[in-house]
Amino acid sequence: MPQQDKQNPNPERVAFLRHLPLQVKETITGEEAHQFMFEEEIPESLFEKIKDYIEEENK
């Protein structure tokens, strides 16, 4: 049953990815995007690409 929880992506994370600048989105792999949208933990490779935007959101 826990698998059912992971069938739908986190809407906030999907929106975050959609609002990134195009040059950043182009560097994100499908695997990184999937892990970000469906998992709790951000892959380290993806974190390096989006960390500046995460900090801006928290200000």
Secondary structure per residue as TSV (DSSP state, phi and psi in degrees):
chain	resnum	aa	ss	phi	psi
A	1	M	-	360.0	-33.2
A	2	P	H	-59.6	-24.5
A	3	Q	H	-60.3	-33.2
A	4	Q	H	-58.5	-35.1
A	5	D	H	-62.8	-25.9
A	6	K	T	-96.9	6.8
A	7	Q	S	-76.3	-27.2
A	8	N	S	-107.8	133.6
A	9	P	-	-70.2	157.0
A	10	N	-	-70.1	116.3
A	11	P	H	-59.4	-34.4
A	12	E	H	-66.9	-38.6
A	13	R	H	-71.4	-36.9
A	14	V	H	-61.9	-46.4
A	15	A	H	-61.8	-40.7
A	16	F	H	-58.6	-48.7
A	17	L	H	-62.3	-39.1
A	18	R	H	-64.5	-29.8
A	19	H	T	-90.3	-0.2
A	20	L	S	-70.2	150.9
A	21	P	-	-59.9	148.8
A	22	L	H	-55.3	-41.6
A	23	Q	H	-64.0	-26.8
A	24	V	H	-79.4	-45.8
A	25	K	H	-57.8	-36.0
A	26	E	T	-65.8	-20.4
A	27	T	T	-91.8	-10.6
A	28	I	-	-85.8	127.1
A	29	T	-	-78.7	161.2
A	30	G	H	-60.3	-38.2
A	31	E	H	-64.7	-43.6
A	32	E	H	-62.2	-44.5
A	33	A	H	-62.6	-43.1
A	34	H	H	-61.7	-47.3
A	35	Q	H	-61.5	-39.5
A	36	F	H	-66.0	-43.8
A	37	M	H	-75.2	-29.4
A	38	F	H	-108.6	-10.9
A	39	E	S	-118.5	165.7
A	40	E	S	-79.8	-32.6
A	41	E	S	-95.1	137.3
A	42	I	-	-86.3	127.4
A	43	P	-	-58.3	140.7
A	44	E	H	-56.5	-40.5
A	45	S	H	-62.8	-38.9
A	46	L	H	-72.6	-40.4
A	47	F	H	-55.8	-42.1
A	48	E	H	-60.8	-33.5
A	49	K	H	-78.2	-30.5
A	50	I	H	-113.1	0.2
A	51	K	H	-58.1	-35.7
A	52	D	H	-65.6	-32.1
A	53	Y	H	-80.4	-30.0
A	54	I	H	-66.3	-43.5
A	55	E	H	-63.7	-38.6
A	56	E	H	-63.4	-38.0
A	57	E	H	-64.9	-31.5
A	58	N	H	-84.8	-9.2
A	59	K	-	-78.8	360.0
